[in-house]
Amino acid sequence: MQEIKFFSGENIPLELHKTRIVQKLHLVPIERRLEALYEGGFNTFRLTTKDVFLDMLTDSGTNAMSDEQLSAMMRADDAYAGSQSFMRLQKAVEDVLGKKYYLPVHQGRAAENILAKAYVKSGSLIPMNYHFTTSMAHITEHGGKIVELLYDEAYVINSEHPFKGNMNIEKLEEIIRLNTPKNIPFIRMEASTNLIGGQPFSVKNLRDVRALADKYGIRLVLDASLLGENAYLVLKREEEFKNSSLGEIIKTMTDLADIVYFSARKLSSSRGGGICTNDIGIYREMEALIPLYEGFLTYGGISVREIESMAVGLYETLDETVICQSPNYIEYLVNALDKKGVPVIKPAGVLGAHIDAMQICSHIPQSQYPAGSLAAALYLISGIRGMERGSVSNQRDEYGNETYADMELVRLAIPRRVFTLSQIKYVEDRVHWLYLNRELVGGLKFVYEPPVLRFFMGGLEPINDWPQKLMAKFKEDFGDSL
Ligand SMILES: Cc1ncc(COP(=O)(O)O)c(C=O)c1O
């Protein structure tokens, strides 16, 4: 894609789309935001959108849909079995991801459940570049364990490494030898490694993983939920691919995996998900699980309308003007925050800007959840809803002890083609103010802790009256501004 330069020399991510359907937003007063925090247990998942101004919780199911997707939904062929809509989706999966056999599931974690049911048992070990919350939960639920094998650079916040999501190849071989290949049903590679700041891996690294998988006869599974964006950063950062199309890069990556699975809430901007492969044996190992847990094999729990929008969305993943929009906005925000001294994960990745709560709230011990506290504080002073990606999002170990996260991040997701640049500037402004007033942010403690995936519905409360003090300072500085 050709770059569009501004005469002023400013680096502005220009939108190559226009807005035709809009949704009204609400920026409620700070007093109401404080109440909403108490009602929602200081957990941004538990806020309702009536109280949220900029919803930066996630890009999952929140990317803007295109006119082509919406119109495709109108021609949905409602049939329990053999729907033409499904045939169109199957073709899109083959055209875009290069896999002949496709098993539909209702969303990404359903694919993880099916994979775990088919391959994970007590004693299984799954090496991965890094875990995602639901992928790890399904593996441990089925008696398996995971091991994360990133290079040290992945954990460096202020880095210039282009591929922090790369698998540590030397460690991978060591782990395979130590545990013997028979206990390793598959190696999992996650495109644009979500929990370490949306950081990509290179195609070279994936080829190296493939070589080890071949050497030891282990399946390679690719979590392709953020594959389009990983491919976009390969295009930008990996010399070999600088003249390739997104489609060529995507196919190069999927060709290297035995199994590709994805959440269509991200890849394709719709709903649903899938598992695909070119190996009929692998397909057969999972086939019977789909009608049991998801729905018949030609819908898998996805509505037929959404099957149509998925098919169109998959083809749109090949369009650089669609895929570049979120990474370019993220880069803009990351650079702006970095210039103001706010510690933020660098280089800019995909999915969102990731603010380093470990540094910003260095006065809050991990046992009081600095990232959860900062996410709550940001909502309080701005109405911006981010997501805690730190120790609250971790699960306790088998003995019930806390496992503190490697990073304490507040993720500000930037879904594709949703926000305007002035809204991004508002985010920059409020995060900067909060950074300057960071000493006023205090810790949290759990008052309700679900045993699995506690971050979704868990309830916390502040350890003292820091929210009231932060609100008072906001009012002092902003007067009657919302
Ligand atoms: C990398 C990755 N894998 C899997 C999932 C799970 O997908 P879903 O939310 O559709 O269940 C997600 C969701 O955010 C994800 O980011």
PDBQT file of the ligand as one rigid body, heavy atoms in Angstrom, charges set to zero:
ROOT
HETATM    1  C1  LIG A 501      -5.162 -14.959  20.673  1.00  0.00    +0.000 C 
HETATM    2  C2  LIG A 501      -6.544 -15.347  21.056  1.00  0.00    +0.000 A 
HETATM    3  N1  LIG A 501      -6.908 -16.626  21.037  1.00  0.00    +0.000 NA
HETATM    4  C3  LIG A 501      -8.150 -17.006  21.370  1.00  0.00    +0.000 A 
HETATM    5  C4  LIG A 501      -9.106 -16.092  21.768  1.00  0.00    +0.000 A 
HETATM    6  C5  LIG A 501     -10.466 -16.556  22.192  1.00  0.00    +0.000 C 
HETATM    7  O1  LIG A 501     -11.424 -16.169  21.270  1.00  0.00    +0.000 OA
HETATM    8  P1  LIG A 501     -12.953 -15.870  21.681  1.00  0.00    +0.000 P 
HETATM    9  O2  LIG A 501     -12.963 -14.632  22.498  1.00  0.00    +0.000 OA
HETATM   10  O3  LIG A 501     -13.663 -15.724  20.366  1.00  0.00    +0.000 OA
HETATM   11  O4  LIG A 501     -13.436 -17.044  22.443  1.00  0.00    +0.000 OA
HETATM   12  C6  LIG A 501      -8.768 -14.752  21.784  1.00  0.00    +0.000 A 
HETATM   13  C7  LIG A 501      -9.772 -13.746  22.207  1.00  0.00    +0.000 C 
HETATM   14  O5  LIG A 501      -9.529 -12.612  22.462  1.00  0.00    +0.000 OA
HETATM   15  C8  LIG A 501      -7.453 -14.358  21.434  1.00  0.00    +0.000 A 
HETATM   16  O6  LIG A 501      -7.057 -13.088  21.473  1.00  0.00    +0.000 OA
ENDROOT
TORSDOF 0
